[in-house]
Amino acid sequence: MLIYEYLPYEFIQLGVVSTAVGLGPNAVAAQIHLAQKRLGSARLAPREPHNLNELLIAELRCRQWERIASLMNKEGMAVYELARDARGGRYERQRLQRLVKDVAEAERLGAGTVEIERHRVYRIDAQPAVDSSVQAPVLTLHLMEATPDRAAEKAWTVHGRDGGLYQRGGYRITSVEQALPESGELF
């Protein structure tokens, strides 16, 4: 049975918290501005067909930065300190508790071998084929997989079949990029 080492919201929570450590109010405000800008762009983009999408990622990231700014203001922090953030400190403990619970549940169900996989979230863009006369927008998907190749393969398997998203407009996958965790994040 497959169990994910990190879930998308855990990447976001832990990524923002680890990035925030040592930042002052101005740097956190700049991060909020960037997160709000990304959220605005995500709201204008065409809707993605899955629950895991750019809008969700942007909303969660924005809320997390705003929470940190509010805490810093309330606590009078000159720089963000994880030790003074009870909620931020709980994120890793909650992730580990989820893993233990998921493994115990899999064992209880007799799932056999339990694999804890370190999947990433990949952003897959597809564009209409060059010879396509249909004017169609770029399609974007976000999927969890272990590698970019497996993410592209999964996207094509799900959406490339007859009548699928990619077939209706003559699409081809043009890029697969890691979206979560973001580059520079340690986990």
QUILINQUI-V308495 format. One record per residue. RES is the residue in three letters. PHI is phi in whole degrees, -180 to 180 (* if undefined). NEAR is the number of other C-alpha atoms within 12 Angstrom. D_CENTER is the distance of its C-alpha to the mean C-alpha in whole Angstrom. Layout:
res:RES phi:PHI near:NEAR d_center:D_CENTER
res:RES phi:PHI near:NEAR d_center:D_CENTER
This chain:
res:MET phi:* near:19 d_center:22
res:LEU phi:-91 near:22 d_center:19
res:ILE phi:-127 near:28 d_center:17
res:TYR phi:-82 near:28 d_center:13
res:GLU phi:-64 near:29 d_center:13
res:TYR phi:-132 near:33 d_center:10
res:LEU phi:-100 near:33 d_center:8
res:PRO phi:-53 near:35 d_center:4
res:TYR phi:-67 near:31 d_center:6
res:GLU phi:-70 near:33 d_center:8
res:PHE phi:-56 near:35 d_center:6
res:ILE phi:-67 near:36 d_center:6
res:GLN phi:-57 near:38 d_center:10
res:LEU phi:-68 near:35 d_center:11
res:GLY phi:-66 near:32 d_center:10
res:VAL phi:-67 near:40 d_center:12
res:VAL phi:-61 near:38 d_center:15
res:SER phi:-67 near:31 d_center:15
res:THR phi:-70 near:32 d_center:15
res:ALA phi:-73 near:36 d_center:18
res:VAL phi:-55 near:28 d_center:20
res:GLY phi:87 near:22 d_center:23
res:LEU phi:-83 near:25 d_center:22
res:GLY phi:-88 near:22 d_center:25
res:PRO phi:-57 near:28 d_center:25
res:ASN phi:-66 near:19 d_center:25
res:ALA phi:-67 near:22 d_center:22
res:VAL phi:-67 near:33 d_center:20
res:ALA phi:-61 near:25 d_center:22
res:ALA phi:-65 near:19 d_center:21
res:GLN phi:-66 near:29 d_center:17
res:ILE phi:-63 near:29 d_center:17
res:HIS phi:-59 near:21 d_center:19
res:LEU phi:-63 near:20 d_center:16
res:ALA phi:-65 near:29 d_center:13
res:GLN phi:-68 near:25 d_center:16
res:LYS phi:-64 near:19 d_center:17
res:ARG phi:-64 near:23 d_center:13
res:LEU phi:-64 near:24 d_center:13
res:GLY phi:-61 near:18 d_center:17
res:SER phi:-64 near:18 d_center:16
res:ALA phi:-65 near:22 d_center:13
res:ARG phi:-68 near:19 d_center:16
res:LEU phi:-84 near:13 d_center:18
res:ALA phi:-73 near:18 d_center:17
res:PRO phi:-59 near:17 d_center:18
res:ARG phi:-64 near:21 d_center:16
res:GLU phi:-90 near:26 d_center:14
res:PRO phi:-79 near:20 d_center:15
res:HIS phi:-117 near:19 d_center:12
res:ASN phi:-66 near:15 d_center:11
res:LEU phi:-83 near:26 d_center:7
res:ASN phi:-151 near:32 d_center:8
res:GLU phi:-61 near:37 d_center:8
res:LEU phi:-65 near:30 d_center:10
res:LEU phi:-62 near:25 d_center:8
res:ILE phi:-59 near:37 d_center:5
res:ALA phi:-65 near:33 d_center:9
res:GLU phi:-63 near:28 d_center:11
res:LEU phi:-64 near:29 d_center:9
res:ARG phi:-65 near:38 d_center:9
res:CYS phi:-62 near:31 d_center:13
res:ARG phi:-60 near:25 d_center:14
res:GLN phi:-67 near:34 d_center:13
res:TRP phi:-64 near:38 d_center:15
res:GLU phi:-64 near:27 d_center:18
res:ARG phi:-63 near:27 d_center:18
res:ILE phi:-64 near:41 d_center:19
res:ALA phi:-62 near:35 d_center:21
res:SER phi:-63 near:20 d_center:23
res:LEU phi:-62 near:26 d_center:23
res:MET phi:-60 near:29 d_center:25
res:ASN phi:-65 near:19 d_center:27
res:LYS phi:-63 near:15 d_center:28
res:GLU phi:-88 near:17 d_center:29
res:GLY phi:65 near:16 d_center:30
res:MET phi:-77 near:24 d_center:28
res:ALA phi:-76 near:20 d_center:29
res:VAL phi:-139 near:26 d_center:26
res:TYR phi:-71 near:34 d_center:23
res:GLU phi:-122 near:27 d_center:24
res:LEU phi:-60 near:26 d_center:22
res:ALA phi:-62 near:16 d_center:25
res:ARG phi:-99 near:22 d_center:26
res:ASP phi:-114 near:25 d_center:22
res:ALA phi:-60 near:17 d_center:23
res:ARG phi:-68 near:20 d_center:20
res:GLY phi:-60 near:31 d_center:18
res:GLY phi:-70 near:19 d_center:20
res:ARG phi:-78 near:19 d_center:19
res:TYR phi:-57 near:27 d_center:15
res:GLU phi:-69 near:27 d_center:16
res:ARG phi:-61 near:16 d_center:19
res:GLN phi:-66 near:20 d_center:18
res:ARG phi:-64 near:25 d_center:15
res:LEU phi:-65 near:20 d_center:18
res:GLN phi:-63 near:16 d_center:20
res:ARG phi:-63 near:21 d_center:18
res:LEU phi:-60 near:25 d_center:18
res:VAL phi:-61 near:19 d_center:22
res:LYS phi:-64 near:15 d_center:22
res:ASP phi:-64 near:23 d_center:20
res:VAL phi:-66 near:25 d_center:23
res:ALA phi:-62 near:19 d_center:26
res:GLU phi:-65 near:18 d_center:25
res:ALA phi:-64 near:20 d_center:25
res:GLU phi:-67 near:18 d_center:28
res:ARG phi:-62 near:14 d_center:29
res:LEU phi:-81 near:13 d_center:29
res:GLY phi:69 near:12 d_center:30
res:ALA phi:-72 near:16 d_center:27
res:GLY phi:80 near:14 d_center:29
res:THR phi:-73 near:15 d_center:27
res:VAL phi:-101 near:22 d_center:24
res:GLU phi:-111 near:18 d_center:21
res:ILE phi:-97 near:21 d_center:18
res:GLU phi:-103 near:18 d_center:16
res:ARG phi:-95 near:21 d_center:13
res:HIS phi:-85 near:28 d_center:11
res:ARG phi:-119 near:34 d_center:8
res:VAL phi:-101 near:37 d_center:6
res:TYR phi:-113 near:35 d_center:8
res:ARG phi:-97 near:35 d_center:9
res:ILE phi:-113 near:37 d_center:13
res:ASP phi:-106 near:31 d_center:15
res:ALA phi:-130 near:32 d_center:19
res:GLN phi:-125 near:27 d_center:22
res:PRO phi:-59 near:24 d_center:25
res:ALA phi:-60 near:21 d_center:28
res:VAL phi:-56 near:16 d_center:30
res:ASP phi:-84 near:12 d_center:33
res:SER phi:-75 near:16 d_center:31
res:SER phi:-89 near:11 d_center:33
res:VAL phi:-83 near:16 d_center:31
res:GLN phi:-86 near:15 d_center:29
res:ALA phi:-129 near:21 d_center:25
res:PRO phi:-74 near:20 d_center:22
res:VAL phi:-66 near:26 d_center:19
res:LEU phi:-97 near:34 d_center:17
res:THR phi:-120 near:36 d_center:13
res:LEU phi:-128 near:40 d_center:11
res:HIS phi:-120 near:36 d_center:8
res:LEU phi:-135 near:38 d_center:9
res:MET phi:-92 near:40 d_center:9
res:GLU phi:-155 near:33 d_center:12
res:ALA phi:-80 near:24 d_center:14
res:THR phi:-140 near:22 d_center:15
res:PRO phi:-60 near:26 d_center:14
res:ASP phi:-62 near:22 d_center:18
res:ARG phi:-68 near:21 d_center:17
res:ALA phi:-65 near:31 d_center:14
res:ALA phi:-64 near:33 d_center:16
res:GLU phi:-62 near:23 d_center:19
res:LYS phi:-65 near:24 d_center:17
res:ALA phi:-60 near:36 d_center:16
res:TRP phi:-69 near:27 d_center:20
res:THR phi:-62 near:17 d_center:21
res:VAL phi:-76 near:20 d_center:19
res:HIS phi:-112 near:29 d_center:20
res:GLY phi:-93 near:22 d_center:23
res:ARG phi:-71 near:17 d_center:26
res:ASP phi:-53 near:14 d_center:29
res:GLY phi:82 near:13 d_center:28
res:GLY phi:-73 near:17 d_center:24
res:LEU phi:-52 near:30 d_center:22
res:TYR phi:-74 near:33 d_center:23
res:GLN phi:-73 near:25 d_center:26
res:ARG phi:-62 near:21 d_center:27
res:GLY phi:-113 near:26 d_center:27
res:GLY phi:66 near:28 d_center:27
res:TYR phi:-82 near:33 d_center:24
res:ARG phi:-138 near:30 d_center:23
res:ILE phi:-72 near:33 d_center:20
res:THR phi:-110 near:22 d_center:20
res:SER phi:-157 near:23 d_center:17
res:VAL phi:-135 near:31 d_center:14
res:GLU phi:-130 near:29 d_center:12
res:GLN phi:-69 near:29 d_center:9
res:ALA phi:-102 near:35 d_center:6
res:LEU phi:-139 near:38 d_center:5
res:PRO phi:-68 near:32 d_center:7
res:GLU phi:-73 near:25 d_center:9
res:SER phi:-58 near:15 d_center:12
res:GLY phi:96 near:13 d_center:15
res:GLU phi:-80 near:19 d_center:13
res:LEU phi:-80 near:14 d_center:15
res:PHE phi:-100 near:22 d_center:13
